[in-house]
């Protein structure tokens, strides 16, 4: 596809500069294998020339063209950037020949130049409209042509490639049109049920629209159309040899066609326009029995289903003969090429033994071996199209990397195989069923037809799990005097399997002959009294092994250790005792409780002390002018108010008189009250009662007696002497203060006595 011509001119340099090679699609190098779309805009940077000099001399680039040819590109000497400077048109020129050069930076006497001849191919864009051939389109049709006959074959050519170069035809609808056209072949026919009449209309005008298959132009998809007017002249008669109209003829058979479908209609006319003869059509050869032709209309029809056609191309030799007085006197022969075309009209389809299916179901045990084939699934996938239209890919959509499908690419039909890729993911305890989507999608077709099928796998359980205890070991505590049958501890083991495989039974191993457990309920009990074999002095700790076993065949089992602590019997009862026993192995719990109790007691003590302090401070508050001197009380005497005064003092005599008939009145106080009546002697107080005592002021107060009046008078007479004596002792208590205190004490004593007797 590319040709290179290397020219080197050597000066004094040992090595010439060279271009870098490049591959297809590259835009950097020597422009080899370079192509450019014809819709590329002028001024676009399309390529970069790139090379080097062995002596590391700076290189410059250039580009030249043949003399007289158009220069489409320009090159920036330093960077090598190639820019488009002329509009491209593939339909005018599909390749450009240019010469690219690379030279080092020395003078003309020493430079080295490398010259390469490159060919730049111009790729197609949908920039051309269909062009009608044989314009103007004029058709002469005899008026006696049969209804449905082909009268002309419209031909339009689109110089674009691919879908942009394919052309389809249609007629602009008019209310009174008598014609129809085949969209693929362009064959113009008389509409069924219509006829031409030379005497009514000698000329008809039909507008034909030619449309290409569409394509991209400047990055956008566009469809180009053209129109042409066909002039149809109706002839009266004709006697010349028949002439086929609009040759050559091409017809197409599509896979959706059925027997009797029209493929193409040939048309021949008599040369004698004024007195034409009718035509008789026949197929001479090439049909292989699959095609037939209408003898009068020239319509070629299919006689079999397309699947029975053995070839993709058929060439039919069709004869058109005039029917006249001499019976098939003149005739003509033409070739009709019929191509069998496969349409992509069949999506992939999944089958089983009963026909098309979109759901496949299978039951299997969990954890199959990796690589195992799911033989219960018999799946076949098929695409009834041919060639590239029948190529599709298989995908399995579902939980990742659990299953895989084989094959992954299919042409026409294949048996689908599904294999296990990850056995551990197929677990009954996680999923009771697995659902996958089997997807078949076409690869190289614009339609990308696809089909899906549901794969449902119902998992069956196996005994693949071992019973598991809730703990690796258990601790039980029991007093040494516990009776037989006492519950020690409950152990629990679970097995996630289903049915009998998930049922767990328990048993005891080790030195636990006097212990028992239920096979179904893991409640461990003692058979005999603990005070016997399990007495604390014999052994204070036991260890037994409990086994949990499922009911599978074979079965799985696991064990756990139960440590039994035999605690000493004690008289502690209640919650505190239970707590202390439970805290034997957790001393921090007991320590925390002790700290909490001590803290509460300290707080309560502080609170009570504070309250007592403030109460005593308030009760002992006396004005600064008065002073109280407390003296040690003397031995008590048995007086009437012995219950209220714990001891007596003879010093009270100075406050009382010996006269029982005198009023017990404090004359110096305005709050004087009449004396209380004499009361009988009280019985001695109970031992539990505390004797009351009254604090003394300037001495002790004696119990009340009958000689208070005389004592009071005596104290009056001796008041001066005592006052002088007190002053000598330094007490400093005035007689007024003593009298007032005496009066208040007597009032309180009287009130207390009244409350006692009543």
C-alpha positions in Angstrom: 0.0 0.0 0.0 2.9 2.4 0.7 6.1 2.9 -1.3 9.2 4.6 0.0 12.1 5.9 -2.0 15.1 6.7 0.0 17.6 9.2 -1.4 20.7 10.2 0.5 23.1 12.9 -0.4 26.3 12.6 1.5 28.7 15.5 2.3 31.4 15.1 4.9 29.0 13.6 7.5 29.3 9.9 8.1 25.6 9.3 8.8 22.4 10.7 7.3 19.5 11.7 9.4 16.6 9.3 9.4 12.9 9.2 10.1 11.3 7.1 12.8 9.2 4.2 11.6 5.5 4.2 12.5 2.7 1.7 12.3 -0.8 1.9 11.1 -2.9 4.6 12.8 0.2 6.4 14.0 0.4 10.2 13.7 4.1 10.5 14.4 7.0 9.3 12.2 7.6 9.3 8.4 3.9 9.4 7.3 4.0 5.8 6.3 0.6 4.1 6.4 -1.0 7.5 7.0 -4.6 8.1 5.9 -6.9 11.1 6.3 -10.6 11.6 6.1 -11.9 13.7 3.2 -14.0 15.9 5.6 -10.9 17.1 7.5 -11.0 20.9 7.8 -8.4 23.1 6.2 -5.8 24.2 8.8 -6.0 21.0 10.8 -2.7 19.6 12.2 -2.9 16.1 10.8 0.6 14.6 11.4 4.0 15.2 12.9 7.2 14.2 11.1 9.7 12.8 13.5 13.3 11.7 13.0 16.8 12.2 14.3 20.4 12.6 13.3 23.1 10.1 14.5 25.4 13.0 15.3 22.7 14.7 17.4 22.6 17.6 14.9 19.3 19.5 14.8 17.2 18.4 11.9 14.7 20.2 9.8 11.7 18.8 7.8 10.3 19.5 4.5 7.6 18.3 2.0 7.4 18.6 -1.8 4.9 17.5 -4.4 5.2 16.5 -8.0 5.4 19.3 -10.4 1.9 20.4 -11.5 0.1 18.6 -8.7 -1.8 20.3 -6.0 -0.1 20.9 -2.7 -2.3 19.6 0.1 0.0 19.9 3.1 2.6 22.2 4.6 5.3 21.4 7.1 6.8 23.5 9.9 10.6 22.9 9.4 11.5 22.8 13.1 8.7 20.9 14.7 7.7 18.7 11.7 4.0 19.5 12.2 2.0 18.8 9.0 -1.0 21.0 8.4 -3.8 20.5 5.8 -4.0 23.5 3.4 -6.3 22.3 0.7 -9.8 20.8 0.7 -9.9 17.0 0.2 -12.3 15.0 -2.0 -11.9 11.3 -2.1 -14.2 11.0 -5.0 -11.8 13.2 -7.0 -8.5 12.0 -5.7 -8.3 9.0 -3.3 -4.5 9.3 -2.6 -1.9 12.0 -2.4 1.8 11.5 -3.4 4.3 13.6 -1.5 8.0 13.7 -0.8 9.1 14.3 2.8 12.6 15.3 3.7 14.8 15.4 6.8 18.1 17.1 6.9 20.7 18.0 9.5 21.6 21.6 10.3 24.9 21.9 8.4 25.6 24.0 5.3 24.8 22.9 1.8 28.3 21.5 1.2 28.1 19.2 4.2 24.4 18.5 4.7 22.8 15.1 4.6 19.3 14.9 3.2 16.9 11.9 3.4 14.0 12.0 0.9 11.1 9.7 1.2 8.2 9.2 -1.2 4.9 8.7 0.8 1.4 8.0 -0.3 -1.4 9.5 1.9 -4.7 7.7 1.4 -8.0 9.7 1.7 -10.7 7.9 3.5 -14.4 8.3 2.7 -17.0 10.5 4.4 -20.7 10.7 3.5 -20.5 13.8 1.5 -21.9 12.7 -1.8 -25.6 12.6 -2.8 -26.9 9.8 -4.9 -26.6 10.7 -8.6 -29.2 9.3 -11.1 -27.8 7.8 -14.3 -29.1 8.3 -17.8 -30.7 11.6 -17.0 -33.2 12.7 -18.2 -35.2 9.6 -17.3 -37.5 8.9 -20.2 -39.5 5.7 -20.6 -41.6 4.6 -23.5 -44.2 2.1 -22.4 -46.7 0.5 -24.7 -50.2 1.1 -23.6 -51.1 -2.5 -23.5 -48.5 -3.5 -20.9 -49.9 -5.8 -18.2 -50.7 -4.5 -14.8 -47.8 -5.0 -12.4 -45.2 -5.2 -15.2 -41.8 -3.6 -14.7 -41.4 -0.7 -17.1 -38.1 0.8 -16.0 -35.2 0.3 -13.7 -34.1 3.5 -12.0 -30.3 3.6 -11.3 -28.6 6.1 -9.0 -25.0 5.9 -8.0 -23.5 7.2 -4.7 -19.8 7.5 -5.0 -19.4 7.2 -1.2 -18.3 3.9 0.3 -20.0 1.6 2.7 -23.5 2.4 3.9 -23.1 5.9 2.5 -22.8 4.4 -1.0 -25.9 2.1 -0.8 -29.0 3.5 -2.5 -32.7 2.9 -1.9 -35.6 4.2 -4.0 -39.1 5.5 -3.4 -41.7 7.5 -5.2 -43.1 10.8 -4.1 -46.8 9.9 -3.6 -49.3 11.6 -5.8 -53.1 11.0 -5.6 -53.4 9.5 -9.1 -50.1 7.7 -9.6 -50.3 4.5 -11.6 -46.8 3.3 -10.8 -44.8 1.7 -8.0 -41.0 1.2 -7.5 -39.0 -1.5 -5.9 -36.9 0.1 -3.1 -33.8 -2.0 -3.6 -33.7 -2.7 -7.4 -35.3 0.6 -8.5 -37.6 -1.3 -10.8 -40.6 0.9 -11.8 -43.8 -1.0 -12.3 -47.3 -0.5 -13.2 -49.4 -0.6 -10.0 -51.5 -3.6 -9.7 -55.0 -3.0 -11.1 -53.8 0.0 -13.1 -53.3 0.2 -16.9 -52.0 2.7 -19.4 -54.2 4.2 -22.1 -52.5 6.0 -25.1 -55.8 7.7 -26.0 -56.3 9.1 -22.4 -52.8 10.1 -21.5 -49.7 9.8 -23.7 -47.2 11.0 -21.0 -46.8 10.4 -17.3 -44.4 12.1 -14.9 -43.1 10.3 -11.8 -40.7 11.7 -9.2 -38.2 9.2 -7.8 -36.3 9.8 -4.6 -32.9 8.1 -4.2 -31.6 7.9 -0.6 -28.2 6.6 0.6 -27.7 4.5 3.7 -26.3 7.4 5.8 -22.9 8.0 7.3 -20.8 10.5 9.2 -19.7 13.8 7.9 -17.7 16.2 10.1 -18.5 13.9 13.0 -22.3 14.0 12.5 -24.5 11.3 11.0 -26.4 12.4 7.9 -28.4 10.9 5.1 -28.2 12.3 1.6 -31.1 12.2 -0.9 -31.6 13.1 -4.6 -34.7 13.3 -6.7 -35.4 12.8 -10.4 -38.4 13.0 -12.6 -39.2 10.0 -14.9 -41.0 10.9 -18.1 -43.2 7.9 -19.2 -44.3 8.1 -22.8 -47.2 5.8 -23.7 -46.7 4.2 -27.1 -49.4 3.2 -29.4 -47.8 0.3 -31.4 -44.5 -1.3 -32.0 -43.1 -4.1 -34.5 -39.4 -4.0 -33.8 -37.6 -6.8 -32.0 -38.0 -6.6 -28.3 -35.6 -4.6 -26.3 -35.1 -5.1 -22.5 -35.6 -1.9 -20.6 -33.2 -0.7 -17.9 -30.6 -3.4 -18.1 -28.6 -4.8 -16.4 -31.0 -6.5 -14.0 -30.2 -7.3 -10.4 -32.5 -9.0 -7.9 -32.2 -10.0 -4.3 -33.6 -12.9 -2.3 -34.0 -12.2 1.4 -34.1 -14.9 4.0 -37.6 -13.7 5.1 -38.9 -14.3 1.6 -41.5 -17.1 1.0 -42.3 -19.1 -2.1 -44.1 -16.9 -4.6 -42.3 -13.7 -3.5 -41.4 -11.4 -6.4 -37.7 -11.0 -6.8 -37.4 -8.8 -9.9 -39.3 -7.9 -13.0 -37.7 -7.7 -16.4 -39.2 -5.6 -19.1 -38.8 -5.7 -22.8 -40.5 -3.6 -25.5 -41.2 -4.1 -29.1 -39.3 -1.8 -31.5 -42.5 -1.2 -33.5 -43.9 1.6 -31.5 -46.9 2.2 -33.7 -48.0 -1.4 -33.7 -46.3 -3.2 -30.9 -46.5 -7.0 -30.2 -46.8 -8.5 -26.8 -43.8 -10.0 -25.0 -43.4 -13.5 -23.8 -40.8 -14.1 -21.1 -39.1 -17.3 -20.1 -36.0 -18.4 -18.2 -33.6 -20.3 -20.4 -31.0 -21.4 -17.7 -29.5 -20.7 -14.3 -32.6 -21.0 -12.1 -31.8 -24.6 -10.8 -35.5 -24.9 -10.3 -35.7 -22.3 -7.6 -37.0 -19.4 -9.7 -39.8 -18.9 -12.2 -40.9 -16.0 -14.4 -44.3 -14.7 -15.4 -44.4 -15.2 -19.2 -46.3 -12.0 -19.8 -45.1 -9.6 -17.1 -41.5 -10.7 -16.8 -41.9 -11.0 -13.0 -39.3 -13.4 -11.5 -40.6 -15.2 -8.4 -39.1 -17.5 -5.8 -40.4 -21.1 -5.9 -38.7 -22.4 -2.7 -37.8 -21.3 0.7 -34.5 -19.4 0.9 -32.9 -22.0 3.2 -33.0 -24.4 0.3 -30.9 -22.2 -1.9 -27.4 -23.7 -2.2 -25.7 -20.8 -3.8 -25.4 -17.1 -2.8 -25.4 -15.9 -6.5 -27.6 -17.0 -9.4 -27.4 -15.7 -13.0 -30.7 -16.2 -14.9 -30.8 -16.1 -18.6 -34.2 -14.5 -19.5 -35.7 -14.5 -22.9 -38.3 -12.0 -24.2 -40.1 -12.9 -27.4 -42.7 -11.0 -29.4 -46.0 -12.7 -29.8 -47.3 -12.0 -33.2 -48.9 -13.7 -36.2 -45.8 -15.9 -36.6 -45.7 -16.9 -33.0 -42.5 -15.8 -31.2 -40.9 -14.4 -34.2 -38.4 -12.0 -32.6 -36.8 -12.4 -29.2 -34.0 -11.0 -27.0 -32.1 -12.5 -24.1 -30.7 -10.8 -21.1 -29.0 -11.8 -17.8 -30.7 -11.3 -14.4 -28.3 -11.6 -11.4 -30.0 -12.7 -8.2 -28.1 -12.5 -4.9 -29.2 -14.3 -1.8 -29.0 -11.8 1.1 -29.0 -12.8 4.8 -30.9 -10.3 7.0 -30.0 -10.0 10.7 -33.5 -10.8 11.8 -33.0 -13.6 14.2 -31.9 -13.0 17.8 -30.0 -15.8 19.7 -32.4 -18.3 21.3 -31.9 -20.8 24.1 -33.3 -24.3 23.8 -33.5 -27.5 25.8 -34.9 -30.9 24.9 -38.5 -29.4 24.8 -37.8 -26.4 22.6 -37.1 -22.7 23.3 -36.8 -21.9 27.0 -35.9 -18.8 29.0 -35.6 -20.6 32.4 -33.5 -23.5 33.4 -33.6 -25.1 36.8 -31.3 -27.5 38.6 -31.1 -29.1 42.1 -27.6 -29.9 43.4 -25.7 -30.5 46.6 -23.7 -27.7 48.1 -19.9 -27.4 47.7 -19.5 -29.4 44.5 -15.9 -29.9 43.3 -14.4 -27.0 41.4 -14.4 -27.6 37.7 -17.5 -29.9 37.9 -20.0 -29.5 35.0 -23.6 -28.9 35.9 -24.8 -31.9 34.0 -28.5 -31.4 34.9 -28.6 -28.3 32.6 -29.0 -29.2 28.9 -28.9 -25.8 27.2 -28.4 -25.2 23.5 -28.1 -21.7 22.0 -28.7 -20.9 18.3 -28.8 -17.9 16.0 -30.5 -18.7 12.7 -28.7 -16.0 10.8 -25.7 -16.6 8.6 -22.1 -15.4 8.7 -21.3 -12.4 11.0 -24.9 -12.0 11.8 -24.8 -15.3 13.7 -21.8 -14.6 15.8 -22.5 -13.8 19.5 -21.0 -13.9 22.9 -22.2 -15.8 26.0 -22.0 -14.2 29.5 -23.1 -15.5 32.9 -24.3 -12.7 35.1 -24.7 -13.4 38.8 -22.6 -13.8 42.0 -19.0 -13.1 40.9 -16.6 -16.0 40.1 -19.0 -18.8 41.3 -19.8 -20.3 37.9 -18.4 -19.8 34.4 -19.9 -20.6 31.0 -18.2 -22.4 28.1 -17.9 -21.5 25.3 -17.8 -17.7 25.5 -18.0 -17.0 21.7 -20.5 -18.9 19.5 -21.0 -19.0 15.7 -24.6 -20.1 14.8 -25.1 -22.8 17.4 -23.4 -24.4 20.4 -24.0 -26.6 23.5 -23.8 -24.4 26.6 -21.7 -25.8 29.5 -21.7 -24.3 33.0 -18.8 -25.2 35.3 -18.1 -24.7 39.0 -15.4 -22.1 39.6 -15.7 -21.4 43.4 -17.0 -24.3 45.4 -16.9 -22.5 48.8 -19.4 -19.9 47.5 -22.0 -22.6 46.9 -23.1 -22.9 50.5 -26.6 -24.0 51.6 -26.2 -22.2 54.9 -25.8 -18.9 53.0 -28.1 -19.3 50.1 -30.8 -21.9 49.6 -30.8 -21.2 45.9 -28.6 -19.3 43.4 -30.0 -17.3 40.4 -27.9 -16.4 37.3 -28.7 -14.7 34.0 -27.3 -16.3 30.9 -26.9 -13.6 28.3 -26.3 -14.2 24.6 -25.4 -11.0 22.7 -24.4 -10.5 19.0 -21.0 -9.1 18.5 -20.5 -7.6 15.0 -24.0 -6.5 14.1 -25.5 -3.0 14.3 -28.7 -4.4 15.9 -26.8 -6.2 18.7 -29.7 -8.7 19.2 -29.6 -10.5 22.5 -31.4 -13.1 24.6 -31.4 -14.0 28.2 -32.3 -17.1 30.2 -32.7 -17.5 34.0 -30.5 -20.2 35.6 -31.9 -21.2 39.0 -29.9 -23.6 41.1 -31.6 -25.1 44.1 -29.0 -26.1 46.7 -29.4 -29.3 48.8 -27.8 -29.4 52.3 -25.0 -31.7 53.3 -23.5 -32.4 56.7 -20.6 -30.0 56.3 -20.6 -28.1 59.6 -19.3 -29.1 63.0 -21.2 -28.3 66.2 -19.8 -25.3 67.9 -20.0 -24.4 71.6 -20.9 -20.9 72.6 -17.6 -20.8 74.6 -14.4 -22.8 74.7 -14.8 -23.5 78.4 -17.4 -23.0 81.1 -17.0 -22.4 84.9 -19.5 -23.8 87.3 -19.6 -23.3 91.1 -21.5 -25.4 93.6 -21.5 -25.6 97.4 -20.1 -28.8 98.8 -23.3 -29.7 100.6 -25.5 -29.5 97.4 -27.9 -32.4 97.0 -27.9 -34.8 94.1 -29.7 -33.6 91.0 -28.5 -30.0 91.5 -28.0 -28.0 88.3 -24.4 -27.1 87.7 -24.2 -25.2 84.4 -25.9 -25.0 81.0 -23.7 -25.4 77.9 -24.8 -24.6 74.4 -23.6 -25.8 71.0 -25.1 -25.0 67.6 -24.9 -26.6 64.2 -26.1 -24.5 61.2 -26.9 -27.6 59.1 -30.5 -28.5 58.5 -32.5 -31.5 59.7 -30.8 -34.2 61.7 -27.4 -32.8 60.7 -28.2 -29.7 62.7 -29.5 -31.5 65.8 -27.0 -31.7 68.6 -26.8 -34.3 71.4 -24.5 -33.9 74.5 -22.4 -36.3 76.5 -19.8 -36.1 79.3 -16.2 -37.5 79.3 -13.5 -37.4 81.9 -13.7 -37.6 85.7 -17.4 -36.8 85.8 -19.0 -40.1 86.7 -21.2 -38.4 89.3 -22.4 -35.8 86.7 -25.0 -36.3 84.0 -26.4 -34.2 81.1 -29.5 -34.6 78.9 -28.7 -35.7 75.4 -30.9 -32.9 73.9 -30.6 -30.2 76.6 -27.1 -29.2 77.7 -28.0 -28.9 81.5 -25.4 -30.5 83.6 -26.6 -32.0 87.0 -25.0 -34.0 89.8 -26.2 -37.5 90.4 -25.2 -37.8 94.0 -24.8 -35.5 96.9 -21.9 -33.1 96.5 -20.9 -33.5 100.1 -19.8 -37.0 99.3 -17.3 -37.3 96.5 -17.2 -33.6 95.7 -16.5 -32.5 99.3 -14.3 -29.5 99.4 -11.7 -31.2 101.6 -11.4 -34.0 99.0 -11.0 -31.9 95.9 -12.1 -28.3 95.4 -11.9 -28.2 91.5 -13.0 -30.6 88.9 -12.7 -30.5 85.1 -15.0 -32.5 82.7 -15.2 -32.6 79.0 -18.6 -32.1 77.3 -19.0 -33.5 73.8 -21.6 -32.1 71.3 -22.3 -34.4 68.3 -24.7 -34.0 65.4 -26.8 -36.8 64.1 -25.3 -37.1 60.7 -23.8 -40.2 59.2 -20.9 -39.8 59.5 -21.4 -37.4 62.4 -19.2 -34.5 63.5 -18.5 -33.6 67.1 -16.7 -31.0 69.2 -15.9 -30.7 72.9 -15.7 -28.0 75.5 -14.2 -28.1 79.0 -16.3 -27.4 82.1 -14.4 -26.4 85.2 -16.4 -27.1 88.4 -15.4 -25.2 91.6 -16.6 -26.9 94.9 -17.1 -24.0 97.4 -17.1 -24.4 101.2 -20.4 -24.6 102.9 -21.0 -21.5 105.1 -23.8 -19.9 107.0 -23.9 -16.9 104.8 -27.3 -16.3 103.2 -28.9 -13.7 101.3 -27.8 -11.5 98.4 -24.6 -10.4 100.1 -23.5 -14.0 100.6 -24.2 -14.9 97.1 -22.3 -11.8 95.9 -19.3 -12.7 98.0 -19.3 -16.3 96.7 -19.5 -15.1 93.2 -16.7 -12.6 93.8 -14.2 -15.3 94.8 -12.6 -15.2 91.4 -13.2 -11.5 91.0 -11.5 -9.8 94.0 -11.8 -6.4 92.3 -15.6 -6.7 92.6 -15.4 -7.1 96.4 -12.8 -4.4 96.7 -15.0 -2.0 94.7 -18.0 -2.8 97.0 -15.9 -2.2 100.2 -14.6 1.1 98.8 -18.1 2.2 98.0 -19.4 1.3 101.5 -16.6 3.2 103.2 -17.1 6.2 101.0 -20.8 6.3 101.9 -20.1 6.0 105.6 -17.5 8.8 105.5 -20.0 11.1 103.7 -22.8 10.3 106.2 -20.4 11.0 109.2 -19.3 14.3 107.7 -22.9 15.3 107.2 -24.0 14.4 110.7 -21.0 16.1 112.2 -21.7 19.3 110.3 -25.4 19.3 111.4 -24.4 18.7 115.0 -21.9 21.5 114.9 -24.3 24.1 113.6 -27.0 23.1 116.1 -24.6 23.3 119.1 -23.3 26.6 118.0 -26.8 28.0 117.8 -27.9 26.6 121.2 -24.8 27.9 123.0 -25.1 31.4 121.6 -25.3 34.0 124.6 -25.0 37.8 124.5 -21.5 39.1 125.1 -22.5 40.8 128.4 -23.2 37.5 130.1 -20.8 34.7 130.9 -21.5 31.2 131.9 -19.1 29.3 134.1 -19.8 25.6 134.1 -18.8 23.7 137.2 -18.5 20.0 137.8 -21.8 18.7 139.2 -21.9 17.2 142.7 -23.3 13.9 143.8 -27.1 13.8 143.2 -29.6 13.7 146.1 -32.9 12.0 146.2 -35.4 14.8 145.5 -38.8 14.9 144.1 -37.5 15.6 140.6 -34.8 13.0 140.6 -36.0 11.7 137.2 -35.1 15.0 135.6 -31.9 15.9 137.4 -29.2 13.3 137.4 -27.3 14.8 140.4 -27.8 17.4 143.1 -25.7 20.2 144.4 -25.9 21.9 147.8 -25.0 25.1 146.2 -28.6 25.3 145.0 -29.5 26.2 148.5 -28.7 29.8 147.8 -31.4 29.8 145.2 -34.2 28.2 147.4 -35.8 29.0 150.8 -36.6 26.5 153.5 -40.2 27.7 153.9 -42.6 25.4 152.1 -45.4 27.8 152.5 -43.6 30.6 150.7 -44.4 31.1 147.0 -41.8 29.9 144.6 -41.8 33.2 142.9 -39.0 35.2 141.3 -40.0 38.7 142.3 -37.3 40.2 140.2 -38.9 38.8 137.0 -42.0 40.3 135.4 -42.9 36.7 134.1 -43.5 35.3 137.6 -45.9 32.3 137.9 -47.6 30.8 140.8 -45.8 27.9 142.5 -46.6 24.3 141.4 -48.5 22.2 144.0 -46.6 19.6 146.0 -46.5 16.2 144.4 -45.9 12.8 145.9 -42.6 11.1 145.6 -42.1 9.5 142.2 -41.1 5.9 141.8 -37.6 5.3 140.7 -37.2 5.6 136.8 -36.7 2.5 134.7 -33.1 1.6 134.0 -33.4 2.4 130.4 -34.4 6.0 130.9 -31.7 8.6 131.1 -31.8 10.9 134.1 -32.1 14.5 133.2 -29.7 17.0 134.6 -29.7 20.8 134.3 -26.4 22.7 133.8 -25.4 24.9 136.6 -24.8 28.6 136.5 -22.2 29.9 138.9 -22.4 26.6 140.7 -24.6 23.5 140.7 -28.3 23.7 141.2 -29.7 21.4 143.8 -32.9 19.4 143.5 -36.0 21.1 144.6 -36.9 20.6 148.3 -39.4 22.0 150.8 -37.0 24.4 152.4 -36.7 26.6 149.3 -38.2 29.7 151.1 -35.8 29.5 154.0 -32.9 28.8 151.7 -34.0 31.8 149.6 -34.1 34.0 152.8 -30.8 32.6 153.9 -29.3 33.4 150.5 -30.7 36.9 150.8 -29.0 37.5 154.1 -25.8 36.0 152.9 -25.9 37.5 149.5 -23.6 40.3 150.4 -21.1 37.9 151.9 -21.2 35.6 148.8 -20.9 38.4 146.4 -17.9 39.6 148.2 -16.6 36.1 148.2 -17.2 35.7 144.5 -15.5 38.9 143.7 -12.6 37.6 145.6 -12.7 34.4 143.5 -12.9 36.3 140.3 -16.3 35.0 139.2 -17.8 38.4 138.5 -21.5 37.2 138.4 -24.0 39.8 139.6 -27.0 38.9 141.8 -29.3 40.1 139.0 -28.0 37.6 136.6 -28.3 34.8 139.1 -31.9 35.6 139.9 -32.9 35.7 136.3 -31.2 32.4 135.6 -32.8 30.8 138.6 -36.3 32.0 137.5 -35.9 30.5 134.0 -34.6 27.2 135.3 -37.6 26.9 137.7 -40.0 27.6 134.9 -38.6 24.8 132.8 -38.7 22.4 135.7 -42.3 23.2 136.4 -43.3 22.7 132.7 -41.4 19.4 132.6 -43.1 18.1 135.8 -46.6 18.9 134.5 -45.9 17.0 131.3 -44.6 14.0 133.3 -47.7 13.6 135.5 -50.2 14.1 132.8 
